[in-house]
Amino acid sequence: MDHATARPLAAIVLAAGRGTRMRSDRAKVLHELAGAPLIARALGAIASLGPAPIVVVVGHQADDVAAAASRTLPHADLRFAMQAEQRGTGDAARRALGELPADFAGDVLIAYGDMPILDPATLGAFRESVRARGDALAFISVELDDPGAYGRVTRDAAGAVSAIVEARDATAAVLKLCEINTGIYLAAAPLLRAALGELRADNAQSEYYLTDIVAIARRHGHPVSAWRAPNPAEFAGVNSREELARMEAQIREDVNRQLMAAGVTLLDPATAYIAPGVTVGRDTVIGPNVQILGACRIGAQVVIEGTAWLRDTVVGDRCHLKLGVRAEQCVIGDECEIGPFANLRAGTELEGHNRVGNFVETKKARLGRGAKASHLSYLGDAFIGRDTNVGCGVITVNYDGYDKHVTRIGDRCMVGCDTQLVAPVTVGDDVYVAAGTTIVRDVPNGALVMAHHPQRERPGWTAQWHARHAGHPKAAPHPKAEGKTGGNAGGTPGA
């Protein structure tokens, strides 16, 4: 490795702006794209080069932006510079330099926090090209058919870069140029410090333009190179809700195309919202209106019927997720059957060959291999053994108003319908629980547990009930003869 390649690298990320065209109270870089904040996606690409430190310039909603950056790069040398008053990109870069060590003499990469589809490979190629040339200052440029409001790259008669001119300050001749500045720079720290110190706010916006460092460097005899990137699309920023939606659609289309090429069936690609980085096994079928977000891993030969929402969830091979399944921060083992309309909350772990059926909710629940809860149950803070069957309407009563408590149910149990288990409580192996039981103390292995109230009947009660309400506007016709009424004679009528 030569000396140039070994030079240390730091990074500055400009993320202080509010983004007025977003028409939002949130900082622009906090808006989400494909399940992650804009700044998270930009930082991921920048961090791939291994810079240290990374200085993020914050301003509007500084604490929230800093928190999002820290969540994205929890182990990086991450620092923050405050730009309370928006005085331009040059002012932001000056503030960031104050967070670098005073003796730092390596290279500084400068980029924006609202460029969410930057390709790490492109940044790497740019860095290597600049270091091979030995330039003290370089930036990435692209050619656009319609440059719009982007800063134009001007060159001298020999073709060397002479300046970057902001569109607001450009002449008609300069506005005809099609080479534009992307806003990504690589500069030797000593040159960057000197150039930023010479910035002046004598322009249409009365701001300190970072772009002016190019003309300053040239004035002092330093060559400046423009590395022309092959794909202009990846440098697009997000400045409006419309641009955000277009970029979301572009990312989604790219992800879906890659998955289908790898052997995944998408029944309706237009409504499959799958985050970049999600892995899906071969011969898996994903139905319409499905969102798979975060760090999900989906196995092979899985069927996800549709209208499902998954985040940070692992799904094993040959699982069947029926209509309306929701799962977050869960692990679903092989060959499980989930739903329809099941809600697997954070901390749920299914060992495999499990069934969690319609209108079942789980939270921090671990189900052993073969355990089933087929319908209408809540299992929270629970450990359920292998081959145990949880009946309809079962509830683990886990919250006392102050703390959550754990329910443990052993292997091969049959938990009858409408059972309440008041935690903390342990039910042993091979236990049968009769329907309608409330369990308040531990149950030993192999026991039958019940808490039945005796059934009582009052013959003729229904006719007397109707007679007392004769003449009521809602009174319904009924047999007058005692004992002729049908239905649930012992029940209490509804309103």
N, C-alpha and C positions, 0 to 999 in steps of 0.2 A: 504494500500500500504506500503510495507516494505521499509527500508532505501535504499536497493540496487536498487529497482525499481525506486525510486525517484531521483536517481543521475542525474544531468544535463548531457545533451549530446550536443556535438559539432560535426561538420563534416569537413573533408578535402577532396576535390575533385581534383585529379591530372589531369590537362588538358593543360599542357604546351607544349606537343610534337607537332611536325609538322606532323609526320606520313609519313616517306619517301617512304614507299611501296605503298602509295596511288598515288604517282607520280602526285602531285597536288601542286599548289601554295597556296591553302587554308589549314588552320589548319584542322587536321583530325576531330576534334570534331564538326566542322561546316558543315561537309557533312550531307546531309539529309537522313533520313530513315523513311519511312511511313509518309512523310510530315513534319517532325520535325528534327532539328539538333540532332546529336548524344548526345550532352551534355544536351539538353533539356530533352530527354528521361531518361538519367541517373539521372539528378537532380530531376526529378519527383519521382523516386523511393526512393531516399535518403531523400527528403523532407517529405515523408510520415511518417518518424520517428519523425519529429518535432525538428530537431537539431537547435541550435542557439548558436553561429553563424554558417553559412556555409562558409568555406573559399575555394575559387576556385583558384588553382595555374595556372597562365597563363604565356605564353611565346610567342610562334609564333602567330602573329596577336592577340596580347593581347586585344586590344580595341574591336575587333569584337567578340572575345570569351566572354569577359565581358558583352558586349551588349546582346548577345544571352542568357547568364545566367540570366541577369536582366529581360529580357522579359519573361523568363520562370517562374521566382519567383519574381514578382514585389513587393511583400509585405514581403519577407523574410529578415532576418538579414544576408545579403549577403556581403561578403568581398572578396578582391582579393589580392593575393600575387604574386609578379613578380619573375619568374625564367628566366632571360635573357639568361643565358648560361646553356645548358642541361648537368647537372652534375649528373644525376641519380635521382631515386625516393626518396632516402633518403634525398638528398639535397632539393628536392621539398617540402617534408614534414617538414623539418626544417624551411623553409621560411614561410610555412603556419602557423606554431606554433607561429611565431612572430605576427600574426594578432589576436590571441586569447588573451583575458585578462590575464595579468600576474598572477593573482590569480585563474585562472580557474583550478579547481581540479576534474572536472567530467570526463566522458568518451569521447573519441574521435573516431569517425568512420572514417576510411580512405577508399576511393574507387576511381575508375577510371572514367573519363568522357567519355570513349568510350565503356562502357558496356550498350548498349541501351535496353536490354531486361531483365534487373534485375526485379525480382518480389518483390514488396514491402512486401508481406507476408513472403517471405524468409528472407529478412533483419530483419523483426520484430521477426521471430522465432529465428534467430541467436542472436539477442540482448537479448531476454528473457532468452535463454539458458545460455549465458555467465554470465548474472547478477545473475541467480539462483545459478551458481557454484561459483561465487565470484572471477573469474579469473581477474587478472590485465591486461592480454594480451591474445587475442585470434584472430584467423583468420578462414576464411572459406576455406575448402579444398574439392576437389572432386576426384573421381577415374576415370581415363581415360585409355582406352585400348591402345591408342597411345599418350603418354604424350608430345612427340615432344620437343619443346624448352621451355616448362614450367618449373618453379622451382620445384624441388622435395622436398617432406616432409620426413625428416629422423626422426626416432624414436630410443629410447634406448631399452635395453633388456626388460624393463618393459612395453614397448609400449607407453611411454610418448614422446611427441614431443621434439626433441633436436635441430633441426635447419631446415631452408629452404635453399637449395643449388641451385643456378642458374645453368641451364643446361650447360652454357659455362664453368663453373668452376667445374662441377661434374665429378667424376670418372666413369668408365664404370659400376661399381657395382651400384652406385647411380642412373645412368641413367636407370637402369632396374626397378626402383620403379615406381608405377603407381599412387600414391597419389600426387596430385599437389596443389600448392598454387594458389588461385584465385586472390589474390591481395587485398582482402577486410579484414580489420583489425578492431578490437575494443580494445582500450587500455586506461588504466587509464592515465590521462594527466601527473601526476608526473613521472610515469615510462617511458612514451613516451619521455618526455623531456630529461630524463637522458640517455636513450638508443640512441636517435638520436645524443646526444653529443659525444658518443663514436664511432660513425661510422668512418670507414677508407676506403679509395679508393684503397686498395691493392687487386685488382681482375683483371680479364681479360679485363674488359672494363675501368678500372681506374675511376670508378664511385662510388658514395655512394649508396649502395643498401639498400632499405627499409627492405628487407627481413632479413638483418643481425640483426635487433632488436630482433628476436626470440632467436638467439644464445646468444646475450648479456644479455637478460632477464634471460635465463637459467643459465648463468654464475654467475649471482648475486642471484641465488636461487629462482627466481620467476617461478612458474609453468606456462606453456603456453598450451592452448588447441586448438585443430583443430576441428572445428565444420563441420562435413561432410554433405554437401548439397545433397539432393536426385536427383536434376536435373542439371547436368553439363552444359547443353545447355544455360542456362540463364546467365552464366558468360562469355560467348564468347565475346571477343572484336572484333573490326573491324580494320583490318590492311591493307586491299587491296580492290580494286574495286570489285574483285570477291567475297570476303567475304561480302561486303556490299550488292551486288546483291542477294547472297544466303539468307542473313538475311531478306532482303526485301520480298523475295518470301515466306519465312517461316512465317513472320508476316501476310502477305496478306492471306496466306492459313488458318492460325488460325482464323483471323477475319471473313473470308468468311464462314468458317465452323460454327462458332458461330451464324452468322446471319441466315444461312439456318436452323440451329436447332431451331431458334426462330420464324420461319415462313416467312422468306423472300425468294423469288425466284430469283436466279441469273442464267440468261440464259447462261452465259459463265463465270464460276468462274475464269478461267485462265486469263481473261482480265478485271476483276472487281477489281479496286484499291480503297479500302475503308480503311480509316485511323482508327486506334484503337480509341475508344471513340465515334465514330459516332453512333448515334442511328437511327434505321430504324424500322418503324411500321410493324405490321403483314399484310401479303398478298400484300406487295409491290413487284413489279416486276422490276428488274434492268437488262437492256440489256447489250450487249457487249461493250467493250472499254469505260467504265465509270470510272471516277475518282471522288471520294467523299472524300474531304480532310478537315483537320482542325476540327472545332467544328460544324459540320453539324448535323442537326436533320431532319430526313425525316419521314413524317407521315405514316399512314396506307393506304393501297389500292392505293398507288401511282404507276404510270407507268413511268419509265425512259427508253426511247426507246434505246438509245445507243449513243456512241461518245459524252457523256456529261462530263462537267468539273464543279464541284461545290466545293466551299471552304467557310467555315464559313457561311453557308446559312441554313435557316429554310424553309422547304417545308411542307405545310399543308396537310391534308388528301385529298385523292381522286384527287390529281393533275395529270396532264399528261404533262410530259416533253418530247417533240419530239426530233428528231434527231438533234444533234449538238448544244445543249443548253449550254451556259456558264453563270454561276452566281457566284458572289463573294460578301460576306458580305451583303446578301439580306434577306428579309423576304417575302416569297410567301405564301399567305393565302390559305384557303381550296378551292378545286375545281377550280383551275386555269389551263389554257391551255397555255403552253409556247412553242414557236418554230414552225417549225424547224428553226435552225440557228438564235436564238435570243441571245443577249448579255446583261445580267442584271449586271450592274456594281455596285460598292459599294454604299450603301445608298438607293437602290431601295426597296420599300415596296408596296406590293400588298395586298389590304384588303381582297380579296377573290372573287371568281367567275369572275376572270379577264382573258382576252386573250391578250397575247403579242406574236405576230406572227413572220413570217419569216423576217429576216434582220431588226428587230427592236432593237435599242440600247437604254437602259435607264441608267441614272446616277443620284443619289439623286432624284429620282422621286417617288412620292407617288400616287398610283392609287386607287381611291375609289372603293367600291364594284360594280362589274359589268362593270367597265370601260374597254374599248378595244382599242388596237392599233394593227391592224392585220398585217401590212406589211410596210417595208421600211420607217421607221420613226426614228427620234432621239428626245428623251425626256430627257432633262437634267435640273436639278434644277427646277423641275416642280411639282405642286400639281394639280391633275386632279380629278374632282369630280365623284360622283357615276353615273353609267349608261351613261357616256359620251363615244362617239365613235370618235376615232382619225383616220382620213383617211390616205390613202397611201401618203408617201412623206412629211409628216408634220415634221417641224423642230422647236424646241424651240431655238431661237438664244440667248444663255445665256452668251456669253463671249465677252467683249469689248476690249480685249487685255490686260486688267489690272485686272478686277474683274469679278466674276460670278454673274449673276442676276437671279431672280426667275420669273417663269411664273406660273400664277394661272388660272385654267380653272374650271368653276363651274360644277354643276350637270346637267345631261341630255342634254349635248351639242352635236352638230354634227359639227365636224371640218372637212371641206372638204379637198380633196386631194391637195397636193402641196401648203400647207399653211405654212407661216413663221410667228412665233410669236416673236417679237423683245422685249426681256426682258429689264427692268422689266415691266410687263404688266399683267393686270387682265381681264379675260373674265368672265362675270356673268353667272348665271344659265340660262338654256333653250335658249342658243344662237345657231343660225345656222351661220356657216362660209362658205361662198361660196368658191368653188375650186379656187386655184390660188391666194388667198388673202394674202397680207402682212399686219399684224396687228402691229401697232406702238403705239397705245394708248388704254386705257381701253375701254371695251365694256359693256354696261348696260345689265341687265337681259332681256331676251326675245327678243333681237334684232336679225336682220339679218345683217351681216356685209360682205361687198364685196369690192374688189379693182380691177375692171375689166378694161382692155384696150379694146377699140372697135376693132372688127375684120375687117380686110380689105382684099380685093382680087384684083389681077391684072390679068385679063383674058389674056391668050396667053403667059404668062411669060415664061413657061417651054420650049416651042418651040423656043422662042428667045434665051433662055439660052443655049440650045443645039446647035443652029445655030452658036452662037459666038464661040463655042468650036469645030466646025467641023474640022476634021483632027487631033484632039488631040489623042495621043496614047491610052488614056483611054476612048475615046468617045465611047458610046454605041449606037447601032441602035435605032432609035426613029421615031415615026410618024412625017412627015413633015408638015402635014396639021394642021393649027392653031386650037386649041380647041380639038384635038384628044388625047392629053396626058391624062394619068390616074394618080391615086395616089394622093398625097398631092400637088396640083398645087400651093398652096400658100407657101409651105415650102422651105427652103434653102437646096439644096442637100448637102450631106456629101462629104468628100474628096474621 
